[in-house]
Amino acid sequence: MAITVRIPTVLRPATGGAATLLGNGATIGEVLGKISADFPALKPQLFNDDGTLHRFLNVYVNDDDVRYLGGVDAPVGPNDDVTLLPAVAGGALS
Amino acid sequence: MSRYASVLDLIGNTPVVDVSALSPSPNVKILTKLEGRNPAGSVKDRVALSLVEAAERDGILKPGLPGQILIEPSSGNTGIALAMVCQLRGYHLKVVLPTNVSPERRQLLHVWGAEIIDSPGSEGSNGAVRLAQKLSKENPEWVFLYQYANPANPLAHYTTTGPEIYRDVPEITHFVAGLGTSGTLMGVGRYLKEQNSDVQIWAVEPPSGEMVDGLRSLEDGYIPPIFTENHGEQLLDRKVVVRPKESIEWTRRLAEVGLFVGISTGAIMCGAVRCAATIPEGQEATIVTIACDDGWKYLSTGAWSDDIDDVVERAKRIIYF
């Protein structure tokens, strides 16, 4: 079963405007690797050259930041919801 | 003794209250530290005093010398707290403020004599930071304390908030707080881990990024230098994002147990309840959270009275938390 990945506005130029994408895989690295194979412009926005997550990108599985759950190796299940959000200073809703 | 010589002496030593009635588990206690009891009404009073005192110690600010000007970007509580401290210390404060903050915040800045410089609302906090940086470069005589990078920010929490929590709740197992400048989490987190390395530190992040239209690319992103310099990724054990609707729901739940607190406190409480839900059955835990401020500044949101979906819609346009 596919995993829904929510794309923030700032990354939508790289997905042809799509706000959600479907991915699959057992880890967050596999899921994001799959969608960046479909949309090559996304890859440098998601990953550094060494395969770690982009410094200014936060990735959440069910609203839990994957950096504290094993990074790209964090496990994902079929009903999980993946959200990508850019890092900002916090406290701002505009 | 409840007699004080100065309003500044009222900062800190805030009470902690048990809100376990909201805990999902009978084995998990939840307590919250009421920072709204500070004289300018928020946890940022501690930071503002610490920033100004550090600058005075370093000779950057000179008490009693007329004509000294400070500039600081703030969408809320830090500006208000600095305005109060600056008024008492005799400094002129300019606050760079996004145009779309709630009206109460503007009024409070005026109460304590601060001057407001508008920054574009669509750029949120990041835009205010950028404009303050630009203005401080153009006016090198202005003092830019810059809470996002100033070590006196986490130091305030390392020397006051952290020790107060450990004194009042020595059985603490988890600390849950909001992630803005990261000052609270870095300062309290480091202090608590030094006392007991088993204490877990959880960050709650508001989902601001998806709504900041002014963000042109990921490279416009921002991680506070305080977070990086304090090795935040190693210090934190978990980070969760809480949605605006959940934040307002939990702000209302807190009111049901008697606490009239701001919306970020609702978000933090939501994070604390999620934290409580991870504790295995039969295991005891004590979670301490921060109630950043009281609800007064948020009355214009309708957070307690209006349809919750309307409040969430409004929160996309106006900075409330």
Interface residues (C-beta under 8 A of the other chain):
Chain A: P8 T9 V10 L11 Q45 H54 R55 F56 L57 N58 Y60 D63 D64 D65 R67 Y68 L69 T83 L85 P86 A87 V88 A89 G90 G91 A92 L93 S94
Chain B: S75 G76 P98 N100 G121 S122 E123 G124 S125 N126 V129 Y148 G178 L179 G180 T181 A203 E205 P206 P207 S208 G209 E210 M211 V212 D213 G214 L215 R216 S217 L218 E219 D220 G221 Y222 I223 P224 E233 L236 D237 R238 K239 V240 V241 V242 R243 P244 S264 A315 K316 R317 I318 I319 Y320 F321
